[in-house]
Amino acid sequence: MPELPFLEVLVENLASRIAGRRIEALEIRQPALLQTASPSPDSFIGEYLSLPTRKGKYVVLETESRRAIVIHLMRLGRLQIAAPAEGKSRAVKKKPGPGPKQLSARLVFDDGSELRLVEHGTEKRARLWLAEEVDAVAELAAVGPDPSRGELSRDDLLRALRAESRQLKTFLTDQRALSGVGNGLSDEILYEARLSPMALTGRTDDEAAARLHDAILAVLERQTALLREAMVGELPQREPSPHYAVHDHAGDRCARCGATVARLSYADHETFYCPGCQTDGKPLKDRRLSRLLR
């Protein structure tokens, strides 16, 4: 699932492509995508878009009249820009023809370009909300603090860790605890902080919490900078695993201690970690899987 650096670079690079554009059509092609009954998609025709923004893992397209199109890409949703088709009249542009099978929605603009929401695979899980104002989208109110925007101090983090006892990996990927961090970034943050993904938040001492806070900020800043440099104005389409130290690198040697990066699989998620740096050289056991095999 796209995470904070991916989405931050996405909205940055969208800005030069769609900000100030007039909406000529808003087409919803995947019925399960739209999460609101009103306002209607057609009511957005004629609206001008402001700068796109991000709240947690949500992409927010606000219009100059403060109405909003809010998108959650989920795991396989991606945004793409289609250039204007040559030789087409404005009347044709207002009635876009059929697109690829993966196309779930699209915005057509006054210059004939399109912003397309594409979903790869057979599961269509992306979500889109239309609202008279951003604050009317209830899902946004549940988004936790954004560490990249100075919304998570060390004291805030320590209080959140002590609020309930659960695994650090689970805590980091809880969007109510902090926003924008998912499976890949959580692995990178815990590796940076030299903490086990299975360690309990309630047993995290002040020194470890400080390391975790520093790691959150450092990893987010580094990964965003790397992706920004790699995309050079383009919209990201793939998870930037080449930029990662451990996530999706099982079997590689840890650059810090030389141990072999390990993988822990469960359900539809995987955790990657360095046994030498994070678990005192001991491989982790998947307790959830062990219970299922009994």
Salt bridges, closest charged atoms under 4 A:
GLU8 OE1 - ARG54 NE 2.72
GLU8 OE1 - ARG149 NH2 3.41
GLU12 OE2 - ARG228 NH2 2.79
GLU24 OE2 - ARG22 NH1 2.36
GLU27 OE2 - ARG29 NH1 3.30
GLU27 OE1 - ARG106 NE 2.96
GLU47 OE2 - ARG67 NH1 3.28
GLU62 OE2 - ARG66 NE 2.61
ASP110 OD1 - ARG21 NE 2.64
ASP111 OD1 - ARG21 NE 3.79
GLU114 OE1 - ARG106 NH1 3.12
GLU114 OE1 - ARG116 NE 2.78
GLU123 OE1 - ARG125 NH1 3.95
GLU132 OE1 - ARG67 NE 2.98
ASP146 OD2 - ARG54 NH2 2.80
ASP146 OD2 - ARG149 NE 3.65
ASP156 OD1 - ARG159 NH2 2.55
GLU164 OE2 - ARG166 NE 3.95
ASP174 OD2 - ARG166 NH1 2.87
ASP174 OD1 - ARG176 NE 3.10
ASP187 OD1 - LYS169 NZ 2.60
ASP187 OD2 - HIS247 ND1 2.76
GLU192 OE1 - ARG222 NH2 2.92
ASP206 OD1 - ARG162 NH2 3.23
GLU207 OE1 - ARG211 NH1 2.48
ASP214 OD2 - ARG154 NH2 2.82
ASP214 OD1 - HIS213 ND1 3.91
GLU239 OE2 - HIS247 NE2 3.48
ASP252 OD2 - HIS249 ND1 3.05
ASP268 OD1 - HIS269 NE2 3.30
GLU270 OE2 - ARG263 NE 3.74
ASP286 OD1 - ARG288 NE 3.93
